[in-house]
Structure formats: C-alpha cells, structure tokens
C-alpha cells in the first residue's frame, strides 16, 4: 500500500518482472468491471462496493491457480474495516499475504504527484487523498509486514527491498530446473541443461564462448559439492540428489539469470522454484545445499 501517485505500480511491475514465479495482479481491474456492470448503481469509489471486496480475493486465487504463480497486488486500501474484510477472505482461502507499505514524506509525495506526466489527469484526486493516507498511516504500519521509506529511493531500489522480503516469505532456498522430465524421469538443473546444449553442439560460437566463460566463473566462485563429498551425487547412494542455492547467494543467483536467457534462446524450458524445506540435506556450504527431496 502507498499514497496514490508515489510510483507503487512501477515498483510492483519491476518486482513481478524480477522473478519468474511472480505475476502482477491489479485489483482495480475488478473495480472497473463492476463499474461497467453496475452503471445503474450510485457510488463514487468501487472500494465502497461490497461486491469488490468480496470478489478480489477469489479472483486473485483463481489467477494464482491458473498461472501457478504468486501474485504482486498493487492496491491502496485506506479504510481499516475494508482491509480487515479483504484480509479475512484471503485467510479463509488459506492465502499467505505479505503486506508492504511504501511510505514517503509529504513533500516527496506531492512532488511525485505534481511531476507525474503519465497520469496527470489524476493529480488533483491524488492530492485530495493525502490527508486520508496520513490518517490511515498508523494502522497501515501496524498491519504491514514491511514498511519502506521511499523518500530517497527510486522504483528499482524499492522493488529490490520488497524482493528480499518476498524471498524470506516464500523460502530460503531456490532451484532452477527443467520444466519437463528427462528420459530417466528427472528434472535436470539449469547447469545440466546448459551443459547438455554445449555437449550436443547446438550452441552458436558466441553462446558457446559465453557458456565457457560462465562455467569458468561459477567453478571458480563456488565449490563442487562432489569434490568435498563424492557420495553426494553418486547415483547408487543418492539417486534423487538436487542442488539448491541459498537465497543469500545473490551474486550466484544473478549469474544464473544468464543461463536462463541462454536456454530461452534454444527453446529449453526452465523454471524457478523456492522452498523453505526442499528435502533432507546431504551437503551444505555458505552458498548452496544438496538435498534428497522429500
């Protein structure tokens, strides 16, 4: 939640684009639908409609189930009774919420609204709502899982802070693996997928050179678990072994994005999976774990 006009939609979009398991969800679209369908009704704000507050949670859940992704919802609700109602419905649907309040001092908010050329027509409406936001600030802060002072931050920096909180909420380990099983019924990891393309000789000279340099960098940056414990990846001993990055290994996770782009160019499906408990830990160091999946 945030004052209207501060840039929360921009930050939300950046956040959703930063991870393959996130998707942007705009509850206002539900409001636009109701506004169209209820033209014979008298109201000035669709949030005042019980139908909007009732429809947003199940609509979000339906989209989550349809896409298999967690949702980033960009919406400000300034009435606590309305928020309590929406939150209760999400809880009934067993949905975990991570509520973020993006705050700023009034001078910064006013400057952002005044300088917004994209939605200039909404300037006065936004300015008129600043007092309502100030009145709601105390309970918004109490409800929030994360409060960010954005006065000196741009949208990218805000999105980065929210991303860190989302990681903590969704799990402390991440794995990148094939979307389809191989002939042995396994889901190879992202490095195995890229190595397979190189071994099959399908990489272009430019991509092959990138793959060589990226592998050299990774080999120099983190340990091969099997060099510490040869049994970790032994097919007879641990046939289901999987490697996961720790969420704190951001420099490695960033590098992995390049492998994902490489796979995309050759039509190889790869997905990002987060977990708090991916399995029995067979090996770990400061950057990664290897597990026998549950």
Secondary structure, DSSP 4 states (H G I P E B T S, - for coil): -B-TTSSHHHHHHHHHHH-TTEEEE-HHHHHHHHHHHTTTS--S-GGG-HHHHHHHHHHHHHHHHHHT-EEEE------HHHHHHHHHHHHHTT-----EEEE--HHHHHHHHHH--TTGGGHHHHHHTHHHHHHHHHHHHHH-SEEEE-TT--HHHHHHHHHHHHHHHH-SEEEEEESS--TTS---BHHHHHHHHHHTT-S-HHHHHHHHHHHHHHHHHS--HHHH-TTTT-TTT-TTEEEEEETT-HHHHHHHHHHHHHHHHTT--EEEEEES--EEEEEE-SSEEEEEE-
